[in-house]
């Protein structure tokens, strides 16, 4: 333990954690329907897809998002912008791309 003379707070390495992580940020899978099947409906191209964001995070840290930090900025540790305040949003979606003749 040591004293930081600039801030006069006691410091410790007790709360240092290994923040190594792996994350699947974006994933999209799609399929283009063969044009022979959709030509009768006046469609030149039809593609359907599913997408997801932040689907998987592998980390030993369960209480904080490893990409966010409240350090090295002017926000206090207990502020509402702290990484410990919000859960990481997970998004699922899908869509259809159509090209008409």
TORPA-4810 file (N, C-alpha, C, O; in nm, 3 decimals):
<nodes>
NODE_1_0.085_-0.117_0.000_0.000_0.000_0.000_0.090_0.123_0.000_0.196_0.122_0.062_X
NODE_2_0.048_0.228_-0.068_0.128_0.349_-0.073_0.035_0.470_-0.069_-0.085_0.459_-0.093_X
NODE_3_0.093_0.585_-0.039_0.018_0.709_-0.034_0.052_0.790_-0.158_0.169_0.813_-0.188_X
NODE_4_-0.050_0.831_-0.230_-0.032_0.918_-0.344_-0.033_1.061_-0.292_-0.136_1.109_-0.245_X
NODE_5_0.079_1.129_-0.299_0.091_1.263_-0.241_0.009_1.367_-0.316_-0.024_1.471_-0.260_X
NODE_6_-0.026_1.340_-0.442_-0.104_1.437_-0.518_-0.249_1.441_-0.474_-0.310_1.548_-0.474_X
NODE_7_-0.305_1.329_-0.437_-0.447_1.325_-0.403_-0.472_1.293_-0.256_-0.584_1.309_-0.208_X
NODE_8_-0.370_1.250_-0.185_-0.379_1.216_-0.043_-0.483_1.108_-0.016_-0.552_1.112_0.086_X
NODE_9_-0.494_1.012_-0.106_-0.580_0.895_-0.086_-0.490_0.773_-0.070_-0.384_0.765_-0.131_X
NODE_10_-0.534_0.679_0.010_-0.461_0.553_0.021_-0.493_0.471_-0.103_-0.609_0.460_-0.142_X
NODE_11_-0.392_0.413_-0.165_-0.412_0.333_-0.285_-0.371_0.189_-0.257_-0.287_0.162_-0.171_X
NODE_12_-0.431_0.099_-0.331_-0.404_-0.043_-0.314_-0.424_-0.114_-0.445_-0.500_-0.067_-0.531_X
NODE_13_-0.359_-0.228_-0.463_-0.382_-0.309_-0.581_-0.484_-0.420_-0.552_-0.496_-0.514_-0.630_X
NODE_14_-0.556_-0.408_-0.441_-0.656_-0.507_-0.402_-0.766_-0.521_-0.506_-0.818_-0.631_-0.526_X
NODE_15_-0.802_-0.412_-0.573_-0.913_-0.414_-0.667_-0.869_-0.417_-0.812_-0.944_-0.374_-0.900_X
NODE_16_-0.751_-0.465_-0.840_-0.705_-0.482_-0.977_-0.751_-0.618_-1.027_-0.730_-0.720_-0.961_X
NODE_17_-0.814_-0.619_-1.145_-0.868_-0.741_-1.202_-0.811_-0.763_-1.341_-0.772_-0.668_-1.409_X
NODE_18_-0.806_-0.888_-1.383_-0.770_-0.922_-1.519_-0.891_-0.893_-1.607_-0.992_-0.962_-1.597_X
NODE_19_-0.882_-0.794_-1.692_-0.995_-0.752_-1.775_-0.986_-0.808_-1.917_-1.043_-0.749_-2.010_X
NODE_20_-0.916_-0.919_-1.936_-0.908_-0.981_-2.068_-1.047_-1.029_-2.108_-1.122_-1.080_-2.025_X
NODE_21_-1.081_-1.013_-2.236_-1.213_-1.054_-2.282_-1.210_-1.081_-2.433_-1.120_-1.037_-2.504_X
NODE_22_-1.310_-1.152_-2.478_-1.337_-1.172_-2.621_-1.486_-1.146_-2.641_-1.568_-1.188_-2.560_X
NODE_23_-1.519_-1.076_-2.748_-1.659_-1.040_-2.770_-1.697_-1.060_-2.916_-1.621_-1.025_-3.006_X
NODE_24_-1.814_-1.117_-2.939_-1.874_-1.125_-3.072_-1.960_-1.000_-3.086_-2.073_-0.996_-3.036_X
NODE_25_-1.907_-0.899_-3.155_-1.974_-0.768_-3.163_-2.089_-0.768_-3.264_-2.201_-0.729_-3.230_X
NODE_26_-2.063_-0.811_-3.386_-2.164_-0.808_-3.491_-2.163_-0.940_-3.566_-2.057_-0.995_-3.596_X
NODE_27_-2.282_-0.990_-3.595_-2.295_-1.114_-3.671_-2.417_-1.102_-3.761_-2.526_-1.068_-3.715_X
NODE_28_-2.398_-1.130_-3.890_-2.507_-1.125_-3.986_-2.500_-1.250_-4.073_-2.393_-1.287_-4.122_X
NODE_29_-2.614_-1.312_-4.092_-2.623_-1.427_-4.182_-2.741_-1.402_-4.274_-2.847_-1.357_-4.231_X
NODE_30_-2.720_-1.432_-4.403_-2.826_-1.406_-4.499_-2.830_-1.510_-4.608_-2.737_-1.589_-4.626_X
NODE_31_-2.939_-1.508_-4.680_-2.956_-1.601_-4.792_-3.028_-1.527_-4.905_-3.128_-1.460_-4.883_X
NODE_32_-2.975_-1.541_-5.026_-3.037_-1.484_-5.145_-3.117_-1.593_-5.215_-3.062_-1.695_-5.257_X
NODE_33_-3.246_-1.571_-5.227_-3.334_-1.666_-5.293_-3.300_-1.668_-5.442_-3.282_-1.563_-5.503_X
NODE_34_-3.289_-1.787_-5.502_-3.257_-1.793_-5.646_-3.358_-1.713_-5.729_-3.479_-1.718_-5.704_X
NODE_35_-3.306_-1.640_-5.827_-3.390_-1.550_-5.907_-3.497_-1.626_-5.985_-3.601_-1.568_-6.017_X
NODE_36_-3.474_-1.753_-6.017_-3.576_-1.832_-6.087_-3.703_-1.846_-6.004_-3.813_-1.851_-6.059_X
NODE_37_-3.689_-1.851_-5.872_-3.804_-1.870_-5.785_-3.886_-1.743_-5.763_-4.006_-1.750_-5.741_X
NODE_38_-3.821_-1.627_-5.771_-3.891_-1.501_-5.740_-3.925_-1.419_-5.865_-3.991_-1.316_-5.854_X
NODE_39_-3.881_-1.462_-5.982_-3.903_-1.386_-6.106_-4.052_-1.376_-6.139_-4.096_-1.274_-6.194_X
NODE_40_-4.128_-1.478_-6.108_-4.273_-1.476_-6.140_-4.347_-1.369_-6.061_-4.453_-1.324_-6.105_X
NODE_41_-4.295_-1.329_-5.949_-4.358_-1.226_-5.866_-4.310_-1.086_-5.903_-4.345_-0.989_-5.835_X
NODE_42_-4.232_-1.074_-6.009_-4.182_-0.944_-6.051_-4.064_-0.895_-5.969_-4.035_-0.776_-5.965_X
NODE_43_-3.997_-0.987_-5.902_-3.882_-0.953_-5.817_-3.755_-0.998_-5.887_-3.744_-1.112_-5.932_X
NODE_44_-3.659_-0.908_-5.894_-3.531_-0.941_-5.955_-3.439_-1.011_-5.855_-3.369_-1.106_-5.890_X
NODE_45_-3.440_-0.963_-5.730_-3.353_-1.021_-5.628_-3.423_-1.014_-5.492_-3.483_-0.912_-5.458_X
NODE_46_-3.415_-1.122_-5.416_-3.473_-1.128_-5.283_-3.371_-1.189_-5.188_-3.324_-1.301_-5.209_X
NODE_47_-3.339_-1.116_-5.085_-3.242_-1.162_-4.985_-3.303_-1.143_-4.847_-3.357_-1.037_-4.817_X
NODE_48_-3.294_-1.246_-4.763_-3.339_-1.239_-4.624_-3.218_-1.253_-4.535_-3.122_-1.323_-4.569_X
NODE_49_-3.221_-1.186_-4.419_-3.105_-1.193_-4.330_-3.147_-1.177_-4.184_-3.252_-1.122_-4.153_X
NODE_50_-3.062_-1.228_-4.097_-3.073_-1.211_-3.952_-2.944_-1.149_-3.905_-2.836_-1.180_-3.956_X
NODE_51_-2.953_-1.061_-3.806_-2.835_-0.994_-3.755_-2.842_-0.985_-3.603_-2.950_-0.985_-3.544_X
NODE_52_-2.726_-0.976_-3.542_-2.720_-0.960_-3.398_-2.597_-0.880_-3.358_-2.495_-0.882_-3.427_X
NODE_53_-2.608_-0.809_-3.247_-2.496_-0.731_-3.195_-2.475_-0.764_-3.049_-2.571_-0.784_-2.974_X
NODE_54_-2.350_-0.771_-3.008_-2.311_-0.801_-2.870_-2.373_-0.932_-2.822_-2.430_-0.938_-2.713_X
NODE_55_-2.361_-1.035_-2.904_-2.424_-1.161_-2.874_-2.351_-1.242_-2.768_-2.413_-1.319_-2.694_X
NODE_56_-2.220_-1.227_-2.759_-2.142_-1.311_-2.668_-2.022_-1.233_-2.616_-1.950_-1.170_-2.693_X
NODE_57_-2.001_-1.239_-2.485_-1.882_-1.181_-2.424_-1.822_-1.285_-2.332_-1.888_-1.334_-2.240_X
NODE_58_-1.696_-1.320_-2.357_-1.624_-1.414_-2.273_-1.527_-1.336_-2.186_-1.431_-1.279_-2.236_X
NODE_59_-1.551_-1.335_-2.055_-1.465_-1.265_-1.961_-1.488_-1.320_-1.822_-1.593_-1.377_-1.792_X
NODE_60_-1.389_-1.303_-1.738_-1.404_-1.342_-1.598_-1.473_-1.232_-1.517_-1.522_-1.257_-1.407_X
NODE_61_-1.475_-1.111_-1.572_-1.542_-1.000_-1.504_-1.691_-1.008_-1.528_-1.736_-1.001_-1.643_X
NODE_62_-1.769_-1.023_-1.425_-1.913_-1.033_-1.439_-1.986_-0.905_-1.396_-2.106_-0.893_-1.418_X
NODE_63_-1.915_-0.812_-1.335_-1.979_-0.693_-1.278_-1.958_-0.568_-1.361_-2.010_-0.463_-1.325_X
NODE_64_-1.884_-0.577_-1.472_-1.855_-0.458_-1.550_-1.829_-0.498_-1.695_-1.774_-0.604_-1.723_X
NODE_65_-1.869_-0.411_-1.788_-1.838_-0.430_-1.929_-1.691_-0.395_-1.948_-1.651_-0.283_-1.917_X
NODE_66_-1.608_-0.488_-1.997_-1.464_-0.460_-2.006_-1.426_-0.352_-2.106_-1.312_-0.304_-2.101_X
NODE_67_-1.516_-0.311_-2.196_-1.484_-0.204_-2.291_-1.508_-0.065_-2.234_-1.457_0.033_-2.288_X
NODE_68_-1.583_-0.055_-2.127_-1.615_0.075_-2.071_-1.531_0.101_-1.947_-1.488_0.008_-1.879_X
NODE_69_-1.507_0.227_-1.918_-1.431_0.263_-1.800_-1.475_0.398_-1.750_-1.516_0.484_-1.828_X
NODE_70_-1.465_0.417_-1.621_-1.491_0.548_-1.564_-1.361_0.616_-1.523_-1.363_0.725_-1.466_X
NODE_71_-1.249_0.552_-1.551_-1.120_0.608_-1.515_-1.067_0.698_-1.626_-1.111_0.687_-1.741_X
NODE_72_-0.974_0.785_-1.593_-0.912_0.878_-1.686_-1.010_0.975_-1.749_-0.992_1.017_-1.864_X
NODE_73_-1.113_1.012_-1.676_-1.203_1.118_-1.721_-1.247_1.196_-1.599_-1.206_1.165_-1.487_X
NODE_74_-1.328_1.296_-1.618_-1.365_1.384_-1.507_-1.491_1.339_-1.435_-1.543_1.412_-1.350_X
NODE_75_-1.541_1.221_-1.466_-1.664_1.171_-1.404_-1.628_1.099_-1.275_-1.530_1.025_-1.269_X
NODE_76_-1.708_1.122_-1.172_-1.679_1.057_-1.045_-1.708_0.908_-1.055_-1.783_0.865_-1.143_X
NODE_77_-1.650_0.831_-0.967_-1.659_0.685_-0.970_-1.803_0.636_-0.954_-1.837_0.531_-1.007_X
NODE_78_-1.885_0.708_-0.884_-2.023_0.664_-0.860_-2.123_0.730_-0.953_-2.243_0.723_-0.930_X
NODE_79_-2.076_0.794_-1.056_-2.164_0.864_-1.149_-2.251_0.766_-1.227_-2.220_0.647_-1.235_X
NODE_80_-2.359_0.817_-1.283_-2.449_0.733_-1.362_-2.386_0.691_-1.494_-2.441_0.605_-1.563_X
NODE_81_-2.272_0.749_-1.533_-2.205_0.706_-1.655_-2.102_0.598_-1.627_-2.028_0.558_-1.717_X
NODE_82_-2.097_0.551_-1.505_-2.006_0.444_-1.471_-2.041_0.318_-1.548_-2.158_0.292_-1.575_X
NODE_83_-1.940_0.240_-1.583_-1.963_0.114_-1.655_-2.044_0.017_-1.572_-2.104_-0.075_-1.628_X
NODE_84_-2.047_0.033_-1.444_-2.122_-0.058_-1.358_-2.271_-0.023_-1.352_-2.348_-0.098_-1.292_X
NODE_85_-2.312_0.085_-1.413_-2.450_0.132_-1.403_-2.543_0.073_-1.509_-2.663_0.062_-1.484_X
NODE_86_-2.491_0.036_-1.625_-2.576_-0.007_-1.735_-2.534_-0.144_-1.785_-2.415_-0.176_-1.788_X
NODE_87_-2.632_-0.225_-1.823_-2.603_-0.352_-1.885_-2.571_-0.331_-2.032_-2.618_-0.234_-2.092_X
NODE_88_-2.493_-0.419_-2.090_-2.460_-0.411_-2.231_-2.583_-0.452_-2.313_-2.635_-0.561_-2.294_X
NODE_89_-2.630_-0.366_-2.405_-2.748_-0.402_-2.483_-2.715_-0.510_-2.587_-2.613_-0.503_-2.655_X
NODE_90_-2.803_-0.607_-2.597_-2.793_-0.713_-2.697_-2.906_-0.688_-2.797_-3.020_-0.665_-2.759_X
NODE_91_-2.872_-0.692_-2.926_-2.968_-0.660_-3.030_-2.983_-0.779_-3.125_-2.884_-0.837_-3.169_X
NODE_92_-3.108_-0.813_-3.156_-3.141_-0.913_-3.257_-3.229_-0.844_-3.361_-3.315_-0.763_-3.326_X
NODE_93_-3.208_-0.876_-3.485_-3.290_-0.816_-3.589_-3.289_-0.901_-3.715_-3.220_-1.002_-3.724_X
NODE_94_-3.367_-0.858_-3.810_-3.374_-0.928_-3.936_-3.428_-0.836_-4.042_-3.474_-0.725_-4.012_X
NODE_95_-3.423_-0.881_-4.165_-3.474_-0.796_-4.271_-3.484_-0.868_-4.403_-3.444_-0.984_-4.417_X
NODE_96_-3.538_-0.796_-4.499_-3.556_-0.844_-4.635_-3.507_-0.736_-4.729_-3.545_-0.620_-4.715_X
NODE_97_-3.423_-0.773_-4.823_-3.379_-0.682_-4.930_-3.446_-0.724_-5.059_-3.431_-0.838_-5.103_X
NODE_98_-3.520_-0.632_-5.120_-3.591_-0.660_-5.243_-3.541_-0.570_-5.355_-3.519_-0.450_-5.335_X
NODE_99_-3.523_-0.627_-5.472_-3.493_-0.551_-5.592_-3.598_-0.591_-5.696_-3.606_-0.707_-5.736_X
NODE_100_-3.677_-0.493_-5.738_-3.783_-0.521_-5.837_-3.730_-0.506_-5.978_-3.633_-0.434_-6.003_X
NODE_101_-3.795_-0.575_-6.071_-3.753_-0.568_-6.211_-3.795_-0.440_-6.276_-3.767_-0.418_-6.394_X
</nodes>
